[in-house]
Amino acid sequence: MLIQPLAKCLKDNNFEFFHFDTVTSTMHEAKHKIDYVKNSFIVLANKQTIGRGRRGNKWISNDGNIFCSI
């Protein structure tokens, strides 16, 4: 799986990396972390149950896609 090489690459470039199997929304997770994570970070999930797009639009989260917030 590509998660381990990705995590190493991000760490080497001063990014924190959070990987989840399922989240409601990667943006929701990112908003919870923004006040205490000191570096830039990426939240990645295999699946979103209630994804959100711009301006409140629903984000369709089909299996097999990449879901992340930076």
CHARMM internal coordinates of N, CA and C (Angstrom, degrees):
IC EDIT
DIST 1 N 1 CA 1.4552
DIST 1 CA 1 C 1.5268
ANGL 1 N 1 CA 1 C 109.28
DIST 1 C 2 N 1.2963
ANGL 1 CA 1 C 2 N 117.16
DIHE 1 N 1 CA 1 C 2 N 149.76
DIST 2 N 2 CA 1.4614
ANGL 1 C 2 N 2 CA 122.46
DIHE 1 CA 1 C 2 N 2 CA -175.50
DIST 2 CA 2 C 1.5222
ANGL 2 N 2 CA 2 C 114.29
DIHE 1 C 2 N 2 CA 2 C -83.97
DIST 2 C 3 N 1.3208
ANGL 2 CA 2 C 3 N 118.93
DIHE 2 N 2 CA 2 C 3 N -1.90
DIST 3 N 3 CA 1.4637
ANGL 2 C 3 N 3 CA 121.29
DIHE 2 CA 2 C 3 N 3 CA -176.12
DIST 3 CA 3 C 1.5231
ANGL 3 N 3 CA 3 C 111.35
DIHE 2 C 3 N 3 CA 3 C -63.51
DIST 3 C 4 N 1.3263
ANGL 3 CA 3 C 4 N 118.51
DIHE 3 N 3 CA 3 C 4 N -44.76
DIST 4 N 4 CA 1.4683
ANGL 3 C 4 N 4 CA 120.88
DIHE 3 CA 3 C 4 N 4 CA -177.42
DIST 4 CA 4 C 1.5296
ANGL 4 N 4 CA 4 C 112.32
DIHE 3 C 4 N 4 CA 4 C -62.84
DIST 4 C 5 N 1.3392
ANGL 4 CA 4 C 5 N 119.97
DIHE 4 N 4 CA 4 C 5 N -48.47
DIST 5 N 5 CA 1.4751
ANGL 4 C 5 N 5 CA 119.15
DIHE 4 CA 4 C 5 N 5 CA 177.78
DIST 5 CA 5 C 1.5335
ANGL 5 N 5 CA 5 C 111.73
DIHE 4 C 5 N 5 CA 5 C -63.12
DIST 5 C 6 N 1.3297
ANGL 5 CA 5 C 6 N 117.01
DIHE 5 N 5 CA 5 C 6 N -36.83
DIST 6 N 6 CA 1.4608
ANGL 5 C 6 N 6 CA 120.60
DIHE 5 CA 5 C 6 N 6 CA 177.75
DIST 6 CA 6 C 1.5242
ANGL 6 N 6 CA 6 C 110.66
DIHE 5 C 6 N 6 CA 6 C -63.53
DIST 6 C 7 N 1.3180
ANGL 6 CA 6 C 7 N 116.89
DIHE 6 N 6 CA 6 C 7 N -46.43
DIST 7 N 7 CA 1.4637
ANGL 6 C 7 N 7 CA 121.38
DIHE 6 CA 6 C 7 N 7 CA 179.74
DIST 7 CA 7 C 1.5243
ANGL 7 N 7 CA 7 C 110.52
DIHE 6 C 7 N 7 CA 7 C -60.13
DIST 7 C 8 N 1.3244
ANGL 7 CA 7 C 8 N 117.98
DIHE 7 N 7 CA 7 C 8 N -42.16
DIST 8 N 8 CA 1.4648
ANGL 7 C 8 N 8 CA 121.09
DIHE 7 CA 7 C 8 N 8 CA 178.94
DIST 8 CA 8 C 1.5241
ANGL 8 N 8 CA 8 C 111.35
DIHE 7 C 8 N 8 CA 8 C -64.98
DIST 8 C 9 N 1.3064
ANGL 8 CA 8 C 9 N 117.15
DIHE 8 N 8 CA 8 C 9 N -44.46
DIST 9 N 9 CA 1.4633
ANGL 8 C 9 N 9 CA 121.65
DIHE 8 CA 8 C 9 N 9 CA 179.28
DIST 9 CA 9 C 1.5294
ANGL 9 N 9 CA 9 C 110.70
DIHE 8 C 9 N 9 CA 9 C -60.18
DIST 9 C 10 N 1.3189
ANGL 9 CA 9 C 10 N 116.84
DIHE 9 N 9 CA 9 C 10 N -44.54
DIST 10 N 10 CA 1.4567
ANGL 9 C 10 N 10 CA 120.57
DIHE 9 CA 9 C 10 N 10 CA -179.98
DIST 10 CA 10 C 1.5252
ANGL 10 N 10 CA 10 C 111.28
DIHE 9 C 10 N 10 CA 10 C -65.47
DIST 10 C 11 N 1.3263
ANGL 10 CA 10 C 11 N 116.94
DIHE 10 N 10 CA 10 C 11 N -42.53
DIST 11 N 11 CA 1.4624
ANGL 10 C 11 N 11 CA 121.04
DIHE 10 CA 10 C 11 N 11 CA 178.55
DIST 11 CA 11 C 1.5314
ANGL 11 N 11 CA 11 C 110.29
DIHE 10 C 11 N 11 CA 11 C -62.14
DIST 11 C 12 N 1.3274
ANGL 11 CA 11 C 12 N 117.03
DIHE 11 N 11 CA 11 C 12 N -42.52
DIST 12 N 12 CA 1.4610
ANGL 11 C 12 N 12 CA 121.57
DIHE 11 CA 11 C 12 N 12 CA 178.85
DIST 12 CA 12 C 1.5263
ANGL 12 N 12 CA 12 C 112.07
DIHE 11 C 12 N 12 CA 12 C -61.81
DIST 12 C 13 N 1.3324
ANGL 12 CA 12 C 13 N 116.65
DIHE 12 N 12 CA 12 C 13 N -22.52
DIST 13 N 13 CA 1.4668
ANGL 12 C 13 N 13 CA 121.89
DIHE 12 CA 12 C 13 N 13 CA -179.47
DIST 13 CA 13 C 1.5270
ANGL 13 N 13 CA 13 C 112.57
DIHE 12 C 13 N 13 CA 13 C -108.39
DIST 13 C 14 N 1.3268
ANGL 13 CA 13 C 14 N 115.47
DIHE 13 N 13 CA 13 C 14 N 23.37
DIST 14 N 14 CA 1.4730
ANGL 13 C 14 N 14 CA 123.16
DIHE 13 CA 13 C 14 N 14 CA 174.91
DIST 14 CA 14 C 1.5232
ANGL 14 N 14 CA 14 C 114.91
DIHE 13 C 14 N 14 CA 14 C 63.61
DIST 14 C 15 N 1.3144
ANGL 14 CA 14 C 15 N 116.50
DIHE 14 N 14 CA 14 C 15 N 30.82
DIST 15 N 15 CA 1.4618
ANGL 14 C 15 N 15 CA 121.31
DIHE 14 CA 14 C 15 N 15 CA 172.24
DIST 15 CA 15 C 1.5227
ANGL 15 N 15 CA 15 C 108.34
DIHE 14 C 15 N 15 CA 15 C -103.50
DIST 15 C 16 N 1.3031
ANGL 15 CA 15 C 16 N 116.38
DIHE 15 N 15 CA 15 C 16 N 142.33
DIST 16 N 16 CA 1.4610
ANGL 15 C 16 N 16 CA 119.39
DIHE 15 CA 15 C 16 N 16 CA 169.14
DIST 16 CA 16 C 1.5243
ANGL 16 N 16 CA 16 C 106.60
DIHE 15 C 16 N 16 CA 16 C -91.72
DIST 16 C 17 N 1.3216
ANGL 16 CA 16 C 17 N 115.69
DIHE 16 N 16 CA 16 C 17 N 147.41
DIST 17 N 17 CA 1.4624
ANGL 16 C 17 N 17 CA 120.99
DIHE 16 CA 16 C 17 N 17 CA -173.50
DIST 17 CA 17 C 1.5170
ANGL 17 N 17 CA 17 C 109.35
DIHE 16 C 17 N 17 CA 17 C -128.97
DIST 17 C 18 N 1.3222
ANGL 17 CA 17 C 18 N 115.32
DIHE 17 N 17 CA 17 C 18 N 126.36
DIST 18 N 18 CA 1.4610
ANGL 17 C 18 N 18 CA 122.06
DIHE 17 CA 17 C 18 N 18 CA 178.49
DIST 18 CA 18 C 1.5222
ANGL 18 N 18 CA 18 C 107.67
DIHE 17 C 18 N 18 CA 18 C -121.35
DIST 18 C 19 N 1.3256
ANGL 18 CA 18 C 19 N 116.18
DIHE 18 N 18 CA 18 C 19 N 120.37
DIST 19 N 19 CA 1.4604
ANGL 18 C 19 N 19 CA 121.11
DIHE 18 CA 18 C 19 N 19 CA -178.50
DIST 19 CA 19 C 1.5283
ANGL 19 N 19 CA 19 C 108.98
DIHE 18 C 19 N 19 CA 19 C -118.11
DIST 19 C 20 N 1.3172
ANGL 19 CA 19 C 20 N 116.19
DIHE 19 N 19 CA 19 C 20 N 130.08
DIST 20 N 20 CA 1.4604
ANGL 19 C 20 N 20 CA 122.72
DIHE 19 CA 19 C 20 N 20 CA 179.83
DIST 20 CA 20 C 1.5183
ANGL 20 N 20 CA 20 C 109.33
DIHE 19 C 20 N 20 CA 20 C -125.75
DIST 20 C 21 N 1.3183
ANGL 20 CA 20 C 21 N 116.27
DIHE 20 N 20 CA 20 C 21 N 150.06
DIST 21 N 21 CA 1.4508
ANGL 20 C 21 N 21 CA 120.14
DIHE 20 CA 20 C 21 N 21 CA 172.72
DIST 21 CA 21 C 1.5293
ANGL 21 N 21 CA 21 C 109.37
DIHE 20 C 21 N 21 CA 21 C -71.33
DIST 21 C 22 N 1.3386
ANGL 21 CA 21 C 22 N 116.53
DIHE 21 N 21 CA 21 C 22 N -52.83
DIST 22 N 22 CA 1.4654
ANGL 21 C 22 N 22 CA 121.87
DIHE 21 CA 21 C 22 N 22 CA -179.02
DIST 22 CA 22 C 1.5255
ANGL 22 N 22 CA 22 C 109.75
DIHE 21 C 22 N 22 CA 22 C -137.95
DIST 22 C 23 N 1.3176
ANGL 22 CA 22 C 23 N 116.89
DIHE 22 N 22 CA 22 C 23 N 135.94
DIST 23 N 23 CA 1.4658
ANGL 22 C 23 N 23 CA 123.24
DIHE 22 CA 22 C 23 N 23 CA 173.86
DIST 23 CA 23 C 1.5194
ANGL 23 N 23 CA 23 C 108.15
DIHE 22 C 23 N 23 CA 23 C -135.87
DIST 23 C 24 N 1.3136
ANGL 23 CA 23 C 24 N 116.13
DIHE 23 N 23 CA 23 C 24 N 162.74
DIST 24 N 24 CA 1.4638
ANGL 23 C 24 N 24 CA 118.31
DIHE 23 CA 23 C 24 N 24 CA 171.84
DIST 24 CA 24 C 1.5190
ANGL 24 N 24 CA 24 C 108.65
DIHE 23 C 24 N 24 CA 24 C -67.91
DIST 24 C 25 N 1.3484
ANGL 24 CA 24 C 25 N 115.94
DIHE 24 N 24 CA 24 C 25 N -46.86
DIST 25 N 25 CA 1.4539
ANGL 24 C 25 N 25 CA 121.79
DIHE 24 CA 24 C 25 N 25 CA -179.99
DIST 25 CA 25 C 1.5283
ANGL 25 N 25 CA 25 C 108.48
DIHE 24 C 25 N 25 CA 25 C -157.92
DIST 25 C 26 N 1.3231
ANGL 25 CA 25 C 26 N 117.57
DIHE 25 N 25 CA 25 C 26 N 136.17
DIST 26 N 26 CA 1.4647
ANGL 25 C 26 N 26 CA 119.19
DIHE 25 CA 25 C 26 N 26 CA 176.88
DIST 26 CA 26 C 1.5225
ANGL 26 N 26 CA 26 C 110.48
DIHE 25 C 26 N 26 CA 26 C -64.73
DIST 26 C 27 N 1.3201
ANGL 26 CA 26 C 27 N 117.47
DIHE 26 N 26 CA 26 C 27 N -34.10
DIST 27 N 27 CA 1.4640
ANGL 26 C 27 N 27 CA 120.50
DIHE 26 CA 26 C 27 N 27 CA 178.23
DIST 27 CA 27 C 1.5259
ANGL 27 N 27 CA 27 C 110.33
DIHE 26 C 27 N 27 CA 27 C -66.06
DIST 27 C 28 N 1.3120
ANGL 27 CA 27 C 28 N 117.22
DIHE 27 N 27 CA 27 C 28 N -38.58
DIST 28 N 28 CA 1.4645
ANGL 27 C 28 N 28 CA 121.54
DIHE 27 CA 27 C 28 N 28 CA 177.41
DIST 28 CA 28 C 1.5347
ANGL 28 N 28 CA 28 C 109.53
DIHE 27 C 28 N 28 CA 28 C -60.65
DIST 28 C 29 N 1.3267
ANGL 28 CA 28 C 29 N 117.60
DIHE 28 N 28 CA 28 C 29 N -44.72
DIST 29 N 29 CA 1.4657
ANGL 28 C 29 N 29 CA 121.61
DIHE 28 CA 28 C 29 N 29 CA 177.80
DIST 29 CA 29 C 1.5269
ANGL 29 N 29 CA 29 C 110.64
DIHE 28 C 29 N 29 CA 29 C -63.98
DIST 29 C 30 N 1.3309
ANGL 29 CA 29 C 30 N 116.89
DIHE 29 N 29 CA 29 C 30 N -42.02
DIST 30 N 30 CA 1.4662
ANGL 29 C 30 N 30 CA 120.82
DIHE 29 CA 29 C 30 N 30 CA -179.53
DIST 30 CA 30 C 1.5242
ANGL 30 N 30 CA 30 C 110.96
DIHE 29 C 30 N 30 CA 30 C -62.64
DIST 30 C 31 N 1.3171
ANGL 30 CA 30 C 31 N 117.56
DIHE 30 N 30 CA 30 C 31 N -40.29
DIST 31 N 31 CA 1.4671
ANGL 30 C 31 N 31 CA 120.36
DIHE 30 CA 30 C 31 N 31 CA 179.44
DIST 31 CA 31 C 1.5251
ANGL 31 N 31 CA 31 C 111.53
DIHE 30 C 31 N 31 CA 31 C -64.31
DIST 31 C 32 N 1.3179
ANGL 31 CA 31 C 32 N 117.84
DIHE 31 N 31 CA 31 C 32 N -31.88
DIST 32 N 32 CA 1.4697
ANGL 31 C 32 N 32 CA 121.19
DIHE 31 CA 31 C 32 N 32 CA 176.80
DIST 32 CA 32 C 1.5267
ANGL 32 N 32 CA 32 C 111.09
DIHE 31 C 32 N 32 CA 32 C -70.60
DIST 32 C 33 N 1.3180
ANGL 32 CA 32 C 33 N 117.58
DIHE 32 N 32 CA 32 C 33 N -30.14
DIST 33 N 33 CA 1.4576
ANGL 32 C 33 N 33 CA 121.30
DIHE 32 CA 32 C 33 N 33 CA -174.63
DIST 33 CA 33 C 1.5292
ANGL 33 N 33 CA 33 C 113.58
DIHE 32 C 33 N 33 CA 33 C -91.08
DIST 33 C 34 N 1.3142
ANGL 33 CA 33 C 34 N 118.08
DIHE 33 N 33 CA 33 C 34 N -19.68
DIST 34 N 34 CA 1.4611
ANGL 33 C 34 N 34 CA 120.93
DIHE 33 CA 33 C 34 N 34 CA -168.79
DIST 34 CA 34 C 1.5283
ANGL 34 N 34 CA 34 C 113.75
DIHE 33 C 34 N 34 CA 34 C -61.91
DIST 34 C 35 N 1.3150
ANGL 34 CA 34 C 35 N 117.98
DIHE 34 N 34 CA 34 C 35 N -27.90
DIST 35 N 35 CA 1.4626
ANGL 34 C 35 N 35 CA 120.16
DIHE 34 CA 34 C 35 N 35 CA -178.36
DIST 35 CA 35 C 1.5248
ANGL 35 N 35 CA 35 C 113.75
DIHE 34 C 35 N 35 CA 35 C -79.70
DIST 35 C 36 N 1.3168
ANGL 35 CA 35 C 36 N 119.09
DIHE 35 N 35 CA 35 C 36 N -18.48
DIST 36 N 36 CA 1.4603
ANGL 35 C 36 N 36 CA 119.16
DIHE 35 CA 35 C 36 N 36 CA -176.71
DIST 36 CA 36 C 1.5327
ANGL 36 N 36 CA 36 C 115.03
DIHE 35 C 36 N 36 CA 36 C -123.44
DIST 36 C 37 N 1.3122
ANGL 36 CA 36 C 37 N 119.09
DIHE 36 N 36 CA 36 C 37 N -8.85
DIST 37 N 37 CA 1.4607
ANGL 36 C 37 N 37 CA 120.66
DIHE 36 CA 36 C 37 N 37 CA 177.02
DIST 37 CA 37 C 1.5285
ANGL 37 N 37 CA 37 C 107.54
DIHE 36 C 37 N 37 CA 37 C -87.76
DIST 37 C 38 N 1.3206
ANGL 37 CA 37 C 38 N 116.30
DIHE 37 N 37 CA 37 C 38 N 124.43
DIST 38 N 38 CA 1.4577
ANGL 37 C 38 N 38 CA 120.97
DIHE 37 CA 37 C 38 N 38 CA -172.94
DIST 38 CA 38 C 1.5307
ANGL 38 N 38 CA 38 C 113.78
DIHE 37 C 38 N 38 CA 38 C -81.27
DIST 38 C 39 N 1.3172
ANGL 38 CA 38 C 39 N 117.53
DIHE 38 N 38 CA 38 C 39 N -33.31
DIST 39 N 39 CA 1.4657
ANGL 38 C 39 N 39 CA 121.54
DIHE 38 CA 38 C 39 N 39 CA -179.12
DIST 39 CA 39 C 1.5228
ANGL 39 N 39 CA 39 C 110.69
DIHE 38 C 39 N 39 CA 39 C -94.53
DIST 39 C 40 N 1.3106
ANGL 39 CA 39 C 40 N 114.67
DIHE 39 N 39 CA 39 C 40 N 173.49
DIST 40 N 40 CA 1.4643
ANGL 39 C 40 N 40 CA 119.21
DIHE 39 CA 39 C 40 N 40 CA 168.49
DIST 40 CA 40 C 1.5158
ANGL 40 N 40 CA 40 C 107.21
DIHE 39 C 40 N 40 CA 40 C -63.05
DIST 40 C 41 N 1.3152
ANGL 40 CA 40 C 41 N 117.50
DIHE 40 N 40 CA 40 C 41 N 153.39
DIST 41 N 41 CA 1.4544
ANGL 40 C 41 N 41 CA 118.77
DIHE 40 CA 40 C 41 N 41 CA -177.38
DIST 41 CA 41 C 1.5109
ANGL 41 N 41 CA 41 C 111.94
DIHE 40 C 41 N 41 CA 41 C -150.22
DIST 41 C 42 N 1.3259
ANGL 41 CA 41 C 42 N 113.45
DIHE 41 N 41 CA 41 C 42 N 162.38
DIST 42 N 42 CA 1.4576
ANGL 41 C 42 N 42 CA 122.14
DIHE 41 CA 41 C 42 N 42 CA 177.47
DIST 42 CA 42 C 1.5220
ANGL 42 N 42 CA 42 C 108.41
DIHE 41 C 42 N 42 CA 42 C -129.56
DIST 42 C 43 N 1.3223
ANGL 42 CA 42 C 43 N 115.43
DIHE 42 N 42 CA 42 C 43 N 135.01
DIST 43 N 43 CA 1.4610
ANGL 42 C 43 N 43 CA 121.84
DIHE 42 CA 42 C 43 N 43 CA 174.00
DIST 43 CA 43 C 1.5290
ANGL 43 N 43 CA 43 C 106.36
DIHE 42 C 43 N 43 CA 43 C -110.58
DIST 43 C 44 N 1.3273
ANGL 43 CA 43 C 44 N 115.71
DIHE 43 N 43 CA 43 C 44 N 121.86
DIST 44 N 44 CA 1.4631
ANGL 43 C 44 N 44 CA 121.83
DIHE 43 CA 43 C 44 N 44 CA -178.80
DIST 44 CA 44 C 1.5174
ANGL 44 N 44 CA 44 C 108.87
DIHE 43 C 44 N 44 CA 44 C -121.34
DIST 44 C 45 N 1.3181
ANGL 44 CA 44 C 45 N 116.88
DIHE 44 N 44 CA 44 C 45 N 139.11
DIST 45 N 45 CA 1.4643
ANGL 44 C 45 N 45 CA 121.18
DIHE 44 CA 44 C 45 N 45 CA 177.89
DIST 45 CA 45 C 1.5194
ANGL 45 N 45 CA 45 C 110.12
DIHE 44 C 45 N 45 CA 45 C -135.69
DIST 45 C 46 N 1.3198
ANGL 45 CA 45 C 46 N 115.43
DIHE 45 N 45 CA 45 C 46 N 146.78
DIST 46 N 46 CA 1.4637
ANGL 45 C 46 N 46 CA 120.43
DIHE 45 CA 45 C 46 N 46 CA 175.06
DIST 46 CA 46 C 1.5226
ANGL 46 N 46 CA 46 C 111.27
DIHE 45 C 46 N 46 CA 46 C -74.40
DIST 46 C 47 N 1.3414
ANGL 46 CA 46 C 47 N 115.91
DIHE 46 N 46 CA 46 C 47 N -26.47
DIST 47 N 47 CA 1.4604
ANGL 46 C 47 N 47 CA 120.23
DIHE 46 CA 46 C 47 N 47 CA -177.44
DIST 47 CA 47 C 1.5218
ANGL 47 N 47 CA 47 C 109.17
DIHE 46 C 47 N 47 CA 47 C -152.16
DIST 47 C 48 N 1.3390
ANGL 47 CA 47 C 48 N 116.30
DIHE 47 N 47 CA 47 C 48 N 141.67
DIST 48 N 48 CA 1.4541
ANGL 47 C 48 N 48 CA 123.26
DIHE 47 CA 47 C 48 N 48 CA 171.86
DIST 48 CA 48 C 1.5201
ANGL 48 N 48 CA 48 C 108.27
DIHE 47 C 48 N 48 CA 48 C -115.93
DIST 48 C 49 N 1.3213
ANGL 48 CA 48 C 49 N 116.13
DIHE 48 N 48 CA 48 C 49 N 138.76
DIST 49 N 49 CA 1.4617
ANGL 48 C 49 N 49 CA 118.62
DIHE 48 CA 48 C 49 N 49 CA 179.07
DIST 49 CA 49 C 1.5267
ANGL 49 N 49 CA 49 C 112.29
DIHE 48 C 49 N 49 CA 49 C -97.02
DIST 49 C 50 N 1.3195
ANGL 49 CA 49 C 50 N 117.15
DIHE 49 N 49 CA 49 C 50 N -27.43
DIST 50 N 50 CA 1.4746
ANGL 49 C 50 N 50 CA 121.31
DIHE 49 CA 49 C 50 N 50 CA 179.22
DIST 50 CA 50 C 1.5271
ANGL 50 N 50 CA 50 C 108.32
DIHE 49 C 50 N 50 CA 50 C -139.61
DIST 50 C 51 N 1.3407
ANGL 50 CA 50 C 51 N 116.98
DIHE 50 N 50 CA 50 C 51 N 63.65
DIST 51 N 51 CA 1.4576
ANGL 50 C 51 N 51 CA 120.12
DIHE 50 CA 50 C 51 N 51 CA -178.98
DIST 51 CA 51 C 1.5220
ANGL 51 N 51 CA 51 C 111.36
DIHE 50 C 51 N 51 CA 51 C -65.71
DIST 51 C 52 N 1.3444
ANGL 51 CA 51 C 52 N 114.79
DIHE 51 N 51 CA 51 C 52 N 151.87
DIST 52 N 52 CA 1.4642
ANGL 51 C 52 N 52 CA 120.51
DIHE 51 CA 51 C 52 N 52 CA 178.79
DIST 52 CA 52 C 1.5221
ANGL 52 N 52 CA 52 C 109.47
DIHE 51 C 52 N 52 CA 52 C -126.48
DIST 52 C 53 N 1.3062
ANGL 52 CA 52 C 53 N 116.36
DIHE 52 N 52 CA 52 C 53 N 138.02
DIST 53 N 53 CA 1.4543
ANGL 52 C 53 N 53 CA 121.68
DIHE 52 CA 52 C 53 N 53 CA 174.70
DIST 53 CA 53 C 1.5167
ANGL 53 N 53 CA 53 C 109.90
DIHE 52 C 53 N 53 CA 53 C -103.61
DIST 53 C 54 N 1.2930
ANGL 53 CA 53 C 54 N 116.30
DIHE 53 N 53 CA 53 C 54 N -165.94
DIST 54 N 54 CA 1.4630
ANGL 53 C 54 N 54 CA 121.43
DIHE 53 CA 53 C 54 N 54 CA 178.37
DIST 54 CA 54 C 1.5138
ANGL 54 N 54 CA 54 C 111.31
DIHE 53 C 54 N 54 CA 54 C -66.95
DIST 54 C 55 N 1.3286
ANGL 54 CA 54 C 55 N 114.33
DIHE 54 N 54 CA 54 C 55 N 149.04
DIST 55 N 55 CA 1.4810
ANGL 54 C 55 N 55 CA 122.54
DIHE 54 CA 54 C 55 N 55 CA 176.52
DIST 55 CA 55 C 1.5196
ANGL 55 N 55 CA 55 C 113.23
DIHE 54 C 55 N 55 CA 55 C 53.13
DIST 55 C 56 N 1.3611
ANGL 55 CA 55 C 56 N 115.95
DIHE 55 N 55 CA 55 C 56 N 34.10
DIST 56 N 56 CA 1.4562
ANGL 55 C 56 N 56 CA 120.25
DIHE 55 CA 55 C 56 N 56 CA 175.74
DIST 56 CA 56 C 1.5179
ANGL 56 N 56 CA 56 C 115.37
DIHE 55 C 56 N 56 CA 56 C 78.60
DIST 56 C 57 N 1.3123
ANGL 56 CA 56 C 57 N 117.46
DIHE 56 N 56 CA 56 C 57 N 6.34
DIST 57 N 57 CA 1.4599
ANGL 56 C 57 N 57 CA 119.98
DIHE 56 CA 56 C 57 N 57 CA 179.15
DIST 57 CA 57 C 1.5213
ANGL 57 N 57 CA 57 C 110.58
DIHE 56 C 57 N 57 CA 57 C -68.86
DIST 57 C 58 N 1.3237
ANGL 57 CA 57 C 58 N 116.83
DIHE 57 N 57 CA 57 C 58 N 146.60
DIST 58 N 58 CA 1.4573
ANGL 57 C 58 N 58 CA 121.83
DIHE 57 CA 57 C 58 N 58 CA 176.36
DIST 58 CA 58 C 1.5242
ANGL 58 N 58 CA 58 C 109.09
DIHE 57 C 58 N 58 CA 58 C -70.97
DIST 58 C 59 N 1.3208
ANGL 58 CA 58 C 59 N 115.48
DIHE 58 N 58 CA 58 C 59 N 137.94
DIST 59 N 59 CA 1.4575
ANGL 58 C 59 N 59 CA 121.07
DIHE 58 CA 58 C 59 N 59 CA 177.96
DIST 59 CA 59 C 1.5212
ANGL 59 N 59 CA 59 C 107.58
DIHE 58 C 59 N 59 CA 59 C -103.70
DIST 59 C 60 N 1.3087
ANGL 59 CA 59 C 60 N 116.67
DIHE 59 N 59 CA 59 C 60 N 120.17
DIST 60 N 60 CA 1.4595
ANGL 59 C 60 N 60 CA 121.36
DIHE 59 CA 59 C 60 N 60 CA -179.70
DIST 60 CA 60 C 1.5336
ANGL 60 N 60 CA 60 C 107.87
DIHE 59 C 60 N 60 CA 60 C -78.14
DIST 60 C 61 N 1.3185
ANGL 60 CA 60 C 61 N 116.53
DIHE 60 N 60 CA 60 C 61 N 123.74
DIST 61 N 61 CA 1.4656
ANGL 60 C 61 N 61 CA 122.19
DIHE 60 CA 60 C 61 N 61 CA -174.54
DIST 61 CA 61 C 1.5225
ANGL 61 N 61 CA 61 C 111.19
DIHE 60 C 61 N 61 CA 61 C -113.35
DIST 61 C 62 N 1.3191
ANGL 61 CA 61 C 62 N 115.72
DIHE 61 N 61 CA 61 C 62 N 77.13
DIST 62 N 62 CA 1.4607
ANGL 61 C 62 N 62 CA 120.69
DIHE 61 CA 61 C 62 N 62 CA 179.82
DIST 62 CA 62 C 1.5302
ANGL 62 N 62 CA 62 C 110.62
DIHE 61 C 62 N 62 CA 62 C -74.68
DIST 62 C 63 N 1.3236
ANGL 62 CA 62 C 63 N 116.68
DIHE 62 N 62 CA 62 C 63 N 144.14
DIST 63 N 63 CA 1.4642
ANGL 62 C 63 N 63 CA 121.55
DIHE 62 CA 62 C 63 N 63 CA 177.09
DIST 63 CA 63 C 1.5231
ANGL 63 N 63 CA 63 C 110.24
DIHE 62 C 63 N 63 CA 63 C -56.45
DIST 63 C 64 N 1.3384
ANGL 63 CA 63 C 64 N 114.90
DIHE 63 N 63 CA 63 C 64 N 142.39
DIST 64 N 64 CA 1.4606
ANGL 63 C 64 N 64 CA 120.47
DIHE 63 CA 63 C 64 N 64 CA 176.82
DIST 64 CA 64 C 1.5119
ANGL 64 N 64 CA 64 C 114.53
DIHE 63 C 64 N 64 CA 64 C 93.68
DIST 64 C 65 N 1.3194
ANGL 64 CA 64 C 65 N 118.58
DIHE 64 N 64 CA 64 C 65 N -6.90
DIST 65 N 65 CA 1.4583
ANGL 64 C 65 N 65 CA 121.55
DIHE 64 CA 64 C 65 N 65 CA 178.30
DIST 65 CA 65 C 1.5196
ANGL 65 N 65 CA 65 C 110.25
DIHE 64 C 65 N 65 CA 65 C -92.43
DIST 65 C 66 N 1.3140
ANGL 65 CA 65 C 66 N 116.29
DIHE 65 N 65 CA 65 C 66 N 172.53
DIST 66 N 66 CA 1.4632
ANGL 65 C 66 N 66 CA 122.20
DIHE 65 CA 65 C 66 N 66 CA 177.44
DIST 66 CA 66 C 1.5218
ANGL 66 N 66 CA 66 C 107.38
DIHE 65 C 66 N 66 CA 66 C -102.76
DIST 66 C 67 N 1.3309
ANGL 66 CA 66 C 67 N 115.57
DIHE 66 N 66 CA 66 C 67 N 129.49
DIST 67 N 67 CA 1.4569
ANGL 66 C 67 N 67 CA 121.22
DIHE 66 CA 66 C 67 N 67 CA 178.46
DIST 67 CA 67 C 1.5133
ANGL 67 N 67 CA 67 C 107.62
DIHE 66 C 67 N 67 CA 67 C -121.59
DIST 67 C 68 N 1.3415
ANGL 67 CA 67 C 68 N 117.04
DIHE 67 N 67 CA 67 C 68 N 116.39
DIST 68 N 68 CA 1.4519
ANGL 67 C 68 N 68 CA 118.73
DIHE 67 CA 67 C 68 N 68 CA 179.87
DIST 68 CA 68 C 1.5161
ANGL 68 N 68 CA 68 C 110.60
DIHE 67 C 68 N 68 CA 68 C -152.10
DIST 68 C 69 N 1.3280
ANGL 68 CA 68 C 69 N 114.12
DIHE 68 N 68 CA 68 C 69 N 158.22
DIST 69 N 69 CA 1.4589
ANGL 68 C 69 N 69 CA 122.65
DIHE 68 CA 68 C 69 N 69 CA 172.52
DIST 69 CA 69 C 1.5119
ANGL 69 N 69 CA 69 C 106.65
DIHE 68 C 69 N 69 CA 69 C -128.60
DIST 69 C 70 N 1.3360
ANGL 69 CA 69 C 70 N 115.70
DIHE 69 N 69 CA 69 C 70 N 135.89
DIST 70 N 70 CA 1.4591
ANGL 69 C 70 N 70 CA 121.17
DIHE 69 CA 69 C 70 N 70 CA -178.05
DIST 70 CA 70 C 1.5211
ANGL 70 N 70 CA 70 C 108.95
DIHE 69 C 70 N 70 CA 70 C -116.01
END
COOR INIT
IC SEED 1 N 1 CA 1 C
IC BUILD
